[in-house]
Amino acid sequence: MGNRDYDIVLFGATGFVGKLTAEYLAGHLPDGVRLALAGRNRAKVEQIRDALPGGTDWPVLVADSSDAGSLRSLAESARVVISTVGPYAKYGLPLVEACATAGTDYVDLTGEVLFVRESIDRFQDLANSTGARIVHSCGFDSVPSDLGAFVLSEKVHADGAGDLGDTTLYMAMKGGFSGGTIASAMTQLDEIRADKDKRRIATDKFALSPARGDEPSGEWRDSAAVRYASDIGAWTGPFVMATYNTRIVRRSNALLQHSYGSSFRYREVQRTGRGLRGRAAAYAMAGGLGLGFGAMSVPLLRPVVERVLPSPGDGPSEKSRDAGFFRATLRTTTSTGASYQSVVAAQGDPGYKATAVMLGESALSLAVSREECPLPDGLNGGVLTPATALGNVLVERLRAQDFTIDAKAVH
């Protein structure tokens, strides 16, 4: 791909997360890396570009998700494409196809299991043949989960402490939601309600695994239960992104020949605190999530939900984004009985400020250090995950941006 016009093209620069990612890249683009912004409306993209420090020289490309020719030209011009154009089930597959065909690396921030499953089914073989690395879920969905399990496994194996066993991610966070996130959730709910086959995929805990029949039995089922976690001394409730993140982690393990361990079981919950207050918060969270998704699933209530929640293009204020944070703590008991934990944490709203960093650095990992990025054994490319496509290259890049990513034995 050395003869491409651009090292990175950001498609969707006028969307909420697209603008944040453009802002991040404007302040962190290494010398010599050629970046272009792309979107449907040239004037709007130019307006975003011209407001960025140092961005006025960036080229602007016009492309539309409904125009296959424009997507093909975009993909053929770039070494790496970043897509922030969602809902991905509606708009994402044509660009994935264009990148897979052109041998162009691709990153996005999707949290849509049906979209990723279709991407795997349609483009895994094509991308593998062209060498394209299609890396979904390079934001808060699902970098903390995927890298947390990856570095935990590496540490356990380096210490000769066996393999990962029962592993739980405890998420502590403060952040908001954008209209794009809500739109993606509603799109997927509509698909699940209308199609029993898609409903079966969405509820399968190994929905994204490359070979469903090779997966071990005994994996935890998704649960909205409230629990007291004695290992951290706190109450936990359902984590809204667990049903997606767990499937990405399981896909990583499968692509790595189940190297995390034959007894690896994985789940995610949200930490709500200690004592009566933590217990009450856990039940409130469980009830709120149930009511929210229930309301979005009822067509008659959808207009009410749309009036109350942010519209596409809207999201948390800059002050709110700066005040946000996340801390993902993964605890495991290994096959030798040892206890280990990993932590992935950062300051900034996890779905927006922190996601712009994770997405931007994922693209830079491929644009700057592609030869150092890993590939699963036997693959030349394909539909991959952050851990299997970026691994320690992304770990080190995020550490350089003040992310905490570490693993250790605990007693």
N, C-alpha and C positions, 0 to 999 in steps of 0.2 A: 504493500500500500504506500510505498515511498513516493509515488508520483501523484498523490492526491493533492487537491488544492488547499485543503484545510486539515489540521490535526483534529479539531473538535468542532462540531456544529451542534448548537443548542436549539432544538426544535420545541416551540412553545414558549418563547421568551416573553410573551405578553401576559401569560397566566400568572397566578399568584406565586406559586413556587418557582416558575420559570424566571420571573423577575428577581427573586431572591438568589437563585442560582447564578444568574448573570451578574448580579452585584458581587457575589462571592468570587466568581472567576475574575472579575475586573480587578480585585485586590490581591489575587493569588496566582495569576497566570505566569508561569515561568517564562523567562526570556526565550524568544524563538518559537514558542508554541502559537500556531496560527488558529484563531478562533473566529467563527462566523455565527451570527444569530439568524434564526429562521422562524417564519410564521406565515399565516394566511394573508395578513394585511401589512404591506411594506411600510406604510406611513406609521402604523402603531409600533412596529418593531424598531423603526428608526428613532421614534420618540423615546423608547426604552433605552436604546443604545446611546443616544446623545446625552442622556442624563447620567451616564456612568463615567466615573473618572478614568480617562484613558481609553474609553470605548469608542470614541468617534471615528476611529480608523477601522473598526471591525466591519467586514462586509455583511450585508443583509441579503438573505435568500428568501424567496417566496415559494412556499410549499403548502399543500393542503392535503389533509388525510383522505379526502375523497378523490384526489387526482394522482393516480398511480405514476404517471409520467414525472410529475414534480417530485414525488418521493424517490423515484429511481435516480433522478438527477442529484438530489440531495445526498443520497447514500453513496453514490459513485464519486462525489466530491470530497468525502470525508474519510478519515481514518477511524474516528469514533463519533457516534451520534448519541447525544443525550436527548431523551424524550420526556417532556413533562405534560404531554397532551393526553388527558383522560376525560371521561372514563375510558380506560384502555380497552375494555371489551367492545366499546363503540368505535373507537378511533385508532387503536394501537396496532392491530395485526398487519395492515398494509405496510407500515413502516418497518416492522420486524421482517416481513417478507423481503422488502427492498434491501435491507441491510444483509440478511442472510444470503440473498442472491449475489450481492456485490462483494461479499467477503469483508464487510464493514463491521467493526465492533460496535456494540450498542449497549447503553445502560438506561434504566428508567427507575421509577419509584413506585411501581404498582404494588397494590395489596389485594389484587383480584385473582383468586385461585382459579376461576374458570378461564380467564384470559391466559394465565400462564400454562394451564393444562393444554389449551388449544395451541398455544405457541409451541409447546413441546411436540405435540402430535403432528403438527404441520411442518415445522421448520427445523427440528433437531437434526435430521439426516442432511438436509440441505446446508445448514450452517456448518456442520461437521465437514462436509465435502469442500466447502469454500474457505474454511478456516475462520469464519466469523464467530466471535464470542458474544453471544446474546446473554447479557447479564441483567436479569430482572431484579427488582426489589433492592435498590441501592440507597434507600433512605432509611427512615425509622422503621419502616417495613423494608428489609429485615436485617439490616447490618448489625445492630447490637446483639440480636439473637444468634445470628449465624457466626459472627466473629467470636462471640462469647463462648459458644460451644467448640469452635475450632481451636482457640487458644487454650481452653480447658483441656481438651484432648491432647494437644501437644505437650502441655506441662505434665499431665499424668503419665504419658508415655515416656517423656524424657527422664522422669524420676523412677521409672520402672515400677510404677504403682498399679499396674494392671490396665484395665480398660474402664471406660465410663459405664456406670450402672444407672440407677435411678437419678435423674437430673431434673432440677426444677429451676426455672428462671423466676426471680422475684423482681418485679418492676416497681420502682418508685419514680414518679414523674409529676411535672406540672406543665401543662400545655393546653392549647386550644385546637379548634377544628376549622378548616376552611370549607368553602362551598364545594370545591372540587372533591374533597374527601367524602362529603355527604352524597354528592352526585354519584360517585363510584359505588358507594354502599347501596344506594337505592337501585342502581342499574343491576347490580348482582342479585339483590333480593327479587327484582322483577323476573330475572332469568330463572332463578331457582323455583319461584312459585309457578312459572309457566311450563317448566320442562322437568319431568321426573328424572331423566337421565342426568341432567345438570345438578339436580338436587342430590342425587346419589354421589356425584363427584365432589360436591361442596361439603358433604358430610363424611367423606372418606378421609381418615387420618393420614393415609399414605397417597393422597390424591396426586401429588406431584412426583412420586417416586418413579424412576425409570423402568422398573420391573416389579409390578405389584406383587407377583407371586414369590419374589425373593425376600420380601420383608418379614421380619420376625413376628411371632405372635406375642401377645401380652402387653402391647403398647397401651399407655393410658388413653382413655377416651376423653373427648372434650367435655368440660364440666363448668357449670356456672355456680358451683357450690361455694359457700363461705366456709373457710377452714382456719384453725389456729395452727400455725407452723412453728413447731417447737424448736426447730434448728435455727430459726432467726428470732424467736420470741415475739412474734407479731401475728396479727390477723391478716388474712388475705381474702380477696374477692376475685371475680373474673376479670381478666385483662382483655380489653376489647380487641386486641390484635392477635391474641393467642392462636385462634383457629387458623390464621394464615401463617404466622411466623413458624409455628411448629412444623408445618408441612415443608417450608423451605429448609429448615434444619434437617429434617428427615431426608430430603432430597440430597442435601450435601453429603450426609453420611452414606447414602446409597451410592452416589457418584464416586465417593472415596472408598468403595469396596467395603462399606460398613466398618471402616477403621476405628470408629469411636468405640465399638465393642459390640459383641453379640447380645449382651444384656442391657444395652443402652435403651432407656425409656425417657421420654422428654415431655415436659409440660411447662406452661407459663401461667403465672398468676400475678395479680397486682397487690403489692403490700399496702395496707391501709393504716397500720399503726398498732399500738399496744393498748391493752386494757379495754374498758367499756367504750371509749371513744373509737378505738380502732375497730372493734367489733361492729359498732353501729355504722361506721363508715363503710365497712365491707358489705353489710346488708343493704345499705342505701345504694351503693354502687351496683350490686346485683339487680336490685329492683329497677334502678334507673335505666340500666342497659336493656333489661327485658322490656320495659315500657317503650323505650326509644325505638328499638328494632321492631317491636310489635306494631307501633304506630306507623313506621315506614312501610310495613308489609301490608297494611290495609289501604286499598285504593281510596276509600272515602276519606281517610284521614291524611292522605298524602298532601293535599293543598295546605292543610294546617301546618304540617311539618315543614313544608317549603317556606311558609311565611315566617316561621319562628327561627329556623336555622339559617346560617349564612348561604348566600347565593354563590354560584361559581364565579371565581375571580375575587371573592372577598375572603378575608381571613383575619387572624389576630393582629393587633396594632404592633408597632415597633417596640413600644414599651413592654407589652405583654410577651412578645417574642424574646426580648432580652431577659425577662424575669423567669422564663421557663428553664427546665432542666430535666434530665433523666439519669437514672442509675439502675442498670440491669445487673443484678447479682445472680450468678448461676451457682448452685450448690449440687455436688454429686457425691455419692458413695461409690467407690471404685470396686472392681471385682476382687481386690485384695482386702477390702474393708476400710480403706483409707478415705478420709474426707478432704475434698478439695473445693475451691471456689474460684470463679473468675468474675471480674467486674468490667463492664463497659459503661462509661459515664461521660457526660459532657454538659456544659452550661448552654442555655438557649432552648427555646421551645423545641421539643423533640421533632415534631412533624414539620417544622418550617425552618427556623434558624439552623438547628443542628442538621436537619435533612439536607439543606443547601450545601453544607460542608461535606457530608457523606457522599452526596451525589456528585458534586464537583470533583472531589478527590478520587472517586471511583473512575470517572472519566480520565482524570490525569494519570491514574495508575496505568491505564492502557495506552494513553497517548505518549507518556514519557518513559515508562518502564515495562513495556509489553513483554520484552524478552525475559524479564525476571518474574513475570506473573505465572502462576501455576496453571497446569491443565490436568484434569483427571487422566489416569492411565488409559491409553487406548483411544483418546480423543484428540482430534485436530482442532476442534471448535465445538459449537453446539449451544444449546440452551442451558446455561450454567447458573450458578449462584455466587453471591459475593465471596464466600469462603473458598469455593472451588475454582473461581476464575481470577481472584485478586489476592486472597490469602494474606500473607505477611507483608506484601507490598502495600496493601491498603492499611493494614494495622500500623505500619510505621508512618505512613503519610498522615493518618488521623492522630497518632501520638504527637506528631510535629505541630498539629493544630490544637494542642492542649486537651485532647481526649484522653481519658484514663482507659487503658486496655491492659489488664494484667491477670495473672492466674497464680495461685499458690495453694499449698497444703494448709488445712485449718485443723484445729484441735478443740 
